[in-house]
Amino acid sequence: MENFHVKGGEIVFEASFDESVARYLRATTLRFSYDVALESVDPCFVVIPFVSTILTVAWALGADVEVPVLDKTFIESAESIRKVMKSWYPRLSFRGEIRAHTTRSAAGTAGREGILYSGGLDSTASMLRHLDSRPVPMLVLGTPDLPTNHPEFLAMFLERVAPFVGQLGLKLHVIRSGMLEMVDLETLNEDFGKAVGGYWWESISHGLMLLGSCAPVAAAEGVGILRIAASRTEAFEEPWGSNPQVDEKLAWGGTRVVHDSYDLSRQQKIDSLIAPFLRGTKETIPLRACGSTKSKERVVRKMLNCERCEKCVRTIVGLLAGGVDPKACGFGMGYFSAESLRRGLEEGGLRLPKSVWDLWVDIQASVRKQRPEEFPSMYDARPFFEWMRGYDLSRNLYKPSLATRVLKDSVPRFSERQRSLELIREFRRMSAQAPAEQE
């Protein structure tokens, strides 16, 4: 880094890179925008978003990261994370170091709790779980699922989630990042997808980049515990960019990270947190399950979710299994058909990658604990769940052919990538069979 400037809630980092690094970092200026004034925040913390944005790229290439100043605790915690990731991804270099011209153990008031919030099911459940501690919610924009180049969707999204957070008695802090304007994820996927066993963002970088983005506002708000919601449980054994082994090693100043609700599966979060909250209030929850933001229809109809993709359909089914009307969570229910879903599963058209299949098994386990008379009758869910109780979901586990497995050795996560594209098409076809009008 050459220099950085702070003005109000704006931070601008100016950097230069060697040619080997410049292939993956396509800009020399990185901007972050916060909704709090940061002039009084220690520069040791202000620089953290820059370092966390480029650090995994530097590790992959064996490059050093040089900055004018940085918190000593952060440097030590990053080194601990580097060792874990090196054991996960031995084909990457991991020889790079963080070099700060000035290091110090910066301290600060850190008595509050904070939480990363995205509008998704996991982060919403974590926020509800810790509502009594009055956490400081932080929402990071400029990510693959909330890109800043879709401003109309982001405006609609914020119009929905900010009032919800406010109704909980909390103030939502919005962080607008330029991370993906600098980091070229597509090129990283092409060059290192095989080495990390998947996509760069999910496999190695997202936890560090998201948490690091929060450092300045965490310092400004005196956050001592920063929670990031778990998306999986310990049963998920694959390396992942956000899990307790890496998240809970990250620290700076008086702030420590907690990988939250790792003890609960996605369905258990619905059953034990989402459903009880809705039963005890007249409020609704604006859940954003879908990772796509491109549809103009969604902006016009104010739809947070496409309601046609596998993740949307799975979330709807999970909510119904928990006795929750999906409309109370922002789903219009204009495309969902329990009968079409049953046919898609039973006829074998919907074949699920293992990482997704596990989540459907999780729903089925919850259904099997219920008596048939407890199944909800709305949206024809009762006959579907009666069928699902006895159905063998292993019929829908996607098993790549030998030819695909051979090709997977030369193309990163070929079977998963192809399967995901095929799954999107299959769920859209299924949804098209029940084209009801959105409300």
C-alpha positions in Angstrom: 0.0 0.0 0.0 1.3 3.4 -0.9 -1.1 5.5 1.1 -4.6 5.8 2.5 -7.0 8.7 3.2 -9.9 8.9 5.7 -12.6 11.5 5.3 -15.8 11.1 7.3 -16.9 7.5 6.7 -14.9 7.2 3.5 -11.5 5.3 3.3 -9.5 5.3 0.1 -6.5 3.0 -0.2 -3.8 3.6 -2.9 -1.6 0.6 -3.8 0.9 -0.7 -6.3 1.5 -4.4 -7.2 4.1 -6.5 -8.8 3.2 -7.9 -12.3 2.5 -11.4 -10.9 -0.1 -10.0 -8.5 -1.6 -7.4 -10.9 -3.1 -10.2 -12.9 -5.6 -10.8 -10.0 -5.9 -7.3 -8.6 -7.3 -5.2 -11.4 -7.3 -1.8 -9.6 -4.8 0.1 -7.6 -7.4 2.1 -5.7 -9.7 0.4 -3.1 -12.6 2.3 -1.5 -14.8 1.5 1.5 -17.7 3.6 2.6 -19.1 3.5 6.2 -22.0 5.3 7.8 -19.9 6.5 10.8 -17.1 9.0 11.0 -13.7 7.3 11.2 -11.2 10.1 11.7 -10.8 9.2 15.3 -10.4 5.5 14.7 -6.8 4.2 15.2 -5.1 3.8 11.7 -4.1 0.3 12.9 -7.7 -0.7 12.4 -8.5 1.5 9.4 -6.0 -0.4 7.3 -7.4 -3.9 8.1 -10.1 -3.8 5.2 -7.3 -3.4 2.7 -5.2 -6.2 4.1 -8.1 -8.6 4.4 -9.1 -7.9 0.8 -5.9 -8.9 -0.8 -4.3 -11.2 1.8 -5.4 -14.6 0.4 -4.3 -13.5 -3.1 -0.9 -12.6 -1.7 -0.7 -16.0 0.1 -1.5 -17.9 -3.0 1.3 -16.2 -4.9 3.9 -16.0 -2.1 3.8 -12.2 -2.2 4.3 -9.9 0.7 1.7 -7.3 1.8 3.3 -4.0 2.9 1.3 -1.3 4.8 2.3 1.8 6.7 0.7 0.7 10.0 -1.2 -2.3 11.3 -2.5 -3.7 14.6 -0.1 -6.3 16.0 -2.9 -8.6 17.2 -4.3 -8.7 13.6 -0.9 -9.7 12.2 -0.5 -12.5 14.7 -4.0 -13.8 14.1 -3.5 -13.7 10.3 -0.4 -15.8 10.7 -2.5 -18.4 12.6 -5.1 -18.4 9.8 -2.3 -18.8 7.2 -1.1 -22.0 8.8 -4.6 -23.5 8.8 -5.2 -22.6 5.2 -1.8 -23.9 4.2 -2.8 -27.3 5.6 -6.0 -27.2 3.6 -4.5 -26.0 0.3 -1.0 -27.3 0.1 -0.7 -26.5 -3.7 -0.7 -22.8 -2.9 2.5 -21.0 -1.9 1.5 -19.4 1.5 5.0 -17.9 1.7 3.9 -14.3 1.8 4.1 -12.1 4.9 2.5 -9.0 6.2 5.1 -6.2 6.6 3.9 -3.1 8.5 6.3 -0.2 8.9 4.7 0.5 12.3 3.0 -2.1 14.4 1.4 -1.7 17.8 -1.0 -3.4 20.1 -3.8 -1.0 19.7 -6.5 -1.1 22.4 -9.9 0.4 22.7 -13.3 0.3 24.3 -14.7 -3.1 23.3 -17.7 -4.0 25.5 -20.4 -4.4 22.8 -21.3 -7.2 20.5 -21.5 -7.0 16.7 -22.9 -9.3 14.1 -22.4 -9.7 10.3 -25.9 -9.5 8.8 -26.8 -10.2 5.2 -30.5 -10.7 5.2 -30.0 -14.4 4.8 -31.4 -17.1 7.0 -28.2 -17.9 8.9 -27.4 -14.3 9.8 -31.0 -13.5 10.6 -31.2 -16.5 13.0 -28.0 -15.5 14.7 -29.2 -12.0 15.2 -32.5 -13.2 16.7 -30.5 -15.7 18.9 -28.5 -12.9 20.4 -31.1 -10.1 20.4 -30.9 -9.7 24.2 -27.3 -8.6 23.9 -28.4 -5.8 21.5 -25.7 -6.5 18.8 -24.5 -4.0 16.3 -25.6 -5.4 12.9 -23.1 -4.8 10.0 -24.1 -5.4 6.4 -21.4 -5.6 3.7 -22.3 -4.7 0.2 -20.0 -5.2 -2.8 -20.0 -9.0 -2.5 -20.8 -11.7 -5.2 -24.4 -11.9 -3.9 -24.9 -8.2 -3.2 -22.9 -6.5 -5.9 -22.8 -2.7 -6.1 -23.4 -2.7 -9.9 -27.1 -3.6 -9.2 -28.1 -0.4 -7.4 -31.8 -0.8 -8.0 -31.9 -4.2 -6.3 -29.7 -3.0 -3.4 -32.0 0.0 -2.8 -35.0 -2.3 -2.7 -33.2 -4.7 -0.5 -32.2 -2.0 2.0 -35.7 -0.6 2.0 -36.9 -4.0 3.2 -34.2 -5.0 5.7 -33.3 -1.7 7.4 -36.8 -1.2 8.9 -36.8 -4.9 10.1 -33.6 -4.4 11.9 -34.9 -1.1 13.3 -38.1 -2.9 14.6 -35.8 -5.1 16.6 -34.4 -2.0 18.3 -31.1 -2.2 16.4 -29.3 0.2 14.1 -28.0 -1.3 10.8 -24.6 -0.2 9.7 -24.1 -0.5 5.9 -20.6 -1.0 4.6 -20.1 -0.3 0.9 -17.0 -2.1 -0.2 -15.0 -2.0 -3.5 -13.5 -5.4 -2.8 -14.6 -7.0 -6.0 -13.7 -3.9 -8.0 -10.1 -4.8 -7.0 -10.1 -8.5 -6.7 -10.7 -10.5 -10.0 -12.6 -13.5 -8.8 -13.0 -15.0 -12.3 -9.3 -15.1 -12.9 -8.6 -16.5 -9.5 -11.2 -19.2 -10.2 -9.6 -20.0 -13.5 -6.0 -20.2 -12.1 -6.6 -21.6 -8.6 -10.0 -23.3 -8.7 -8.4 -26.7 -8.8 -6.0 -25.9 -6.0 -8.8 -24.8 -3.7 -11.3 -27.4 -4.8 -13.9 -24.9 -5.9 -14.6 -21.2 -6.1 -12.1 -18.7 -4.6 -14.7 -16.6 -2.7 -16.4 -19.5 -1.0 -13.3 -21.8 -0.5 -10.8 -19.4 0.9 -11.5 -15.6 1.0 -15.0 -14.7 2.0 -14.8 -15.0 5.8 -11.6 -13.0 6.0 -12.8 -10.3 3.5 -16.2 -9.8 5.2 -14.9 -9.7 8.8 -11.9 -7.5 7.9 -14.3 -5.0 6.2 -16.0 -4.6 9.6 -12.9 -3.6 11.5 -13.2 0.2 11.3 -16.9 0.3 12.3 -16.3 -2.3 15.0 -13.6 0.0 16.5 -15.8 3.0 16.2 -18.7 1.2 18.0 -16.6 -0.4 20.7 -17.4 -4.0 19.5 -15.5 -6.7 21.5 -17.2 -9.7 20.1 -18.0 -9.9 16.4 -20.2 -12.8 15.3 -20.4 -14.3 11.9 -23.1 -16.8 11.3 -22.2 -20.4 10.5 -23.6 -21.7 7.3 -22.8 -25.3 8.1 -22.3 -27.5 11.2 -19.3 -29.7 12.1 -20.7 -32.5 10.0 -19.6 -30.5 6.9 -15.9 -31.5 6.7 -14.7 -29.7 3.6 -12.4 -26.7 3.8 -14.4 -23.5 3.7 -13.6 -19.8 3.8 -15.6 -19.3 6.9 -15.5 -21.8 9.7 -14.4 -21.9 13.3 -10.9 -22.9 12.4 -10.2 -19.6 10.6 -12.9 -17.2 11.8 -12.2 -17.6 15.5 -8.5 -17.1 15.1 -9.1 -13.6 13.6 -8.7 -10.7 16.1 -7.6 -7.1 16.3 -7.3 -4.7 19.3 -10.0 -5.8 21.8 -12.2 -7.5 19.2 -12.5 -11.3 18.8 -14.6 -13.2 16.3 -17.2 -15.9 17.1 -18.3 -18.4 14.4 -21.9 -18.3 15.6 -24.6 -21.1 15.8 -22.2 -23.8 14.5 -24.2 -26.1 16.8 -27.4 -25.6 14.8 -28.2 -26.9 11.3 -30.1 -24.7 8.9 -33.4 -26.5 9.6 -32.8 -26.3 13.3 -32.4 -22.5 13.0 -35.8 -22.3 11.4 -37.4 -24.6 14.0 -35.8 -23.0 17.1 -35.3 -19.4 16.1 -37.2 -18.2 13.0 -40.5 -20.0 13.8 -40.7 -19.0 17.5 -39.9 -15.4 16.7 -42.8 -15.3 14.1 -45.2 -17.0 16.5 -44.5 -14.4 19.1 -44.9 -11.3 17.0 -46.9 -9.8 14.2 -43.8 -8.8 12.4 -42.5 -10.4 9.2 -38.9 -11.3 8.4 -37.4 -10.1 5.0 -35.3 -13.2 4.3 -33.0 -13.1 1.3 -32.2 -16.7 0.4 -31.4 -16.2 -3.3 -27.9 -15.3 -4.5 -29.0 -13.7 -7.7 -29.8 -9.9 -8.1 -30.0 -9.6 -11.8 -33.7 -9.9 -12.5 -35.5 -6.6 -13.3 -38.8 -8.4 -12.5 -37.7 -8.8 -8.9 -37.0 -5.0 -8.5 -40.4 -4.1 -10.1 -42.2 -6.6 -7.9 -40.0 -6.0 -4.9 -39.0 -9.6 -4.7 -36.0 -10.4 -2.5 -35.9 -13.9 -4.0 -36.4 -15.4 -7.4 -38.4 -18.2 -5.8 -37.4 -20.5 -8.7 -33.8 -21.6 -7.9 -32.9 -24.6 -5.8 -32.0 -22.5 -2.7 -35.2 -20.6 -2.8 -37.3 -23.7 -3.2 -35.3 -25.5 -0.4 -35.8 -22.5 1.9 -39.5 -22.4 1.2 -39.8 -26.2 2.0 -37.7 -25.7 5.2 -39.9 -22.9 6.4 -43.0 -25.0 5.7 -41.5 -27.9 7.6 -41.0 -25.5 10.5 -44.6 -24.5 10.4 -43.8 -21.0 9.0 -45.8 -19.4 6.2 -43.1 -18.4 3.7 -45.1 -15.2 2.9 -44.1 -14.1 6.5 -40.5 -14.3 5.3 -40.9 -12.3 2.1 -41.7 -15.1 -0.4 -44.6 -14.4 -2.7 -45.3 -18.1 -3.3 -46.4 -17.5 -6.9 -44.1 -20.1 -8.3 -44.0 -22.8 -5.7 -45.7 -26.1 -6.3 -45.3 -28.9 -3.8 -46.7 -31.4 -6.3 -44.2 -30.3 -9.0 -41.4 -30.6 -6.5 -42.5 -34.1 -5.5 -42.6 -35.2 -9.1 -39.2 -33.7 -9.8 -37.6 -35.6 -6.9 -39.5 -38.8 -7.4 -38.9 -39.0 -11.2 -35.2 -38.4 -10.6 -34.9 -35.2 -12.5 -33.7 -33.2 -9.5 -30.3 -34.7 -8.7 -28.5 -32.8 -6.0 -24.7 -32.3 -5.3 -23.7 -33.7 -2.0 -23.3 -30.3 -0.3 -26.9 -29.4 -1.3 -28.3 -32.9 -0.8 -27.2 -32.8 2.9 -29.4 -29.8 3.4 -32.5 -31.6 2.0 -31.7 -34.6 4.3 -31.7 -32.1 7.2 -35.2 -31.0 6.3 -36.4 -34.5 5.9 -35.0 -35.3 9.4 -37.1 -32.5 10.9 -40.2 -33.8 9.0 -39.7 -37.3 10.3 -39.8 -36.0 13.9 -43.3 -34.6 13.4 -46.7 -36.4 13.4 -48.6 -36.2 10.1 -51.3 -34.1 11.7 -48.7 -31.5 12.6 -47.8 -30.9 9.0 -49.1 -27.5 7.7 -51.9 -27.6 5.2 -51.0 -24.4 3.4 -49.6 -24.6 -0.2 -50.4 -28.4 -0.3 -47.5 -29.0 2.1 -49.2 -31.8 4.1 -49.4 -34.4 1.4 -45.9 -33.5 0.3 -44.4 -34.0 3.7 -46.4 -37.2 4.2 -44.7 -38.4 1.0 -41.3 -37.0 2.0 -41.3 -38.8 5.3 -40.9 -42.2 3.6 -39.1 -41.2 0.5 -35.5 -42.3 -0.1 -33.6 -39.1 -0.9 -30.5 -41.0 -1.8 -32.1 -41.5 -5.2 -31.5 -37.8 -5.8 -27.8 -37.7 -4.8 -25.8 -36.6 -7.8 -23.0 -39.0 -8.6 -20.7 -37.9 -11.4 -19.9 -40.4 -14.1 -16.3 -41.7 -14.5 -15.8 -39.4 -17.5 -16.9 -36.4 -15.4 -14.6 -37.5 -12.5 -11.7 -37.7 -14.9 -12.5 -34.2 -16.4 -12.9 -32.9 -12.9 -9.2 -33.5 -12.4 -8.4 -30.9 -15.1 -11.3 -28.5 -14.6 -11.9 -27.2 -11.0 -15.1 -28.6 -9.5 -16.4 -29.5 -12.9 -19.1 -31.8 -11.7 -20.3 -29.4 -9.0 -20.3 -26.5 -11.5 -22.1 -28.3 -14.2 -24.5 -29.8 -11.7 -25.3 -26.3 -10.3 -26.1 -25.0 -13.8 -28.3 -28.0 -14.6 -30.1 -27.7 -11.3 -31.0 -24.1 -12.0 -32.6 -25.1 -15.3 -34.4 -28.0 -13.7 -35.9 -26.0 -10.9 -36.9 -23.2 -13.3 -38.7 -25.8 -15.5 -40.4 -27.2 -12.4 -41.5 -23.7 -11.2 -42.9 -22.9 -14.7 -45.4 -25.7 -14.2 -47.2 -23.6 -11.6 -47.2 -20.0 -12.8 -49.4 -18.3 -10.3 -49.5 -14.6 -10.0 -47.2 -12.9 -7.5 -48.8 -10.9 -4.8 
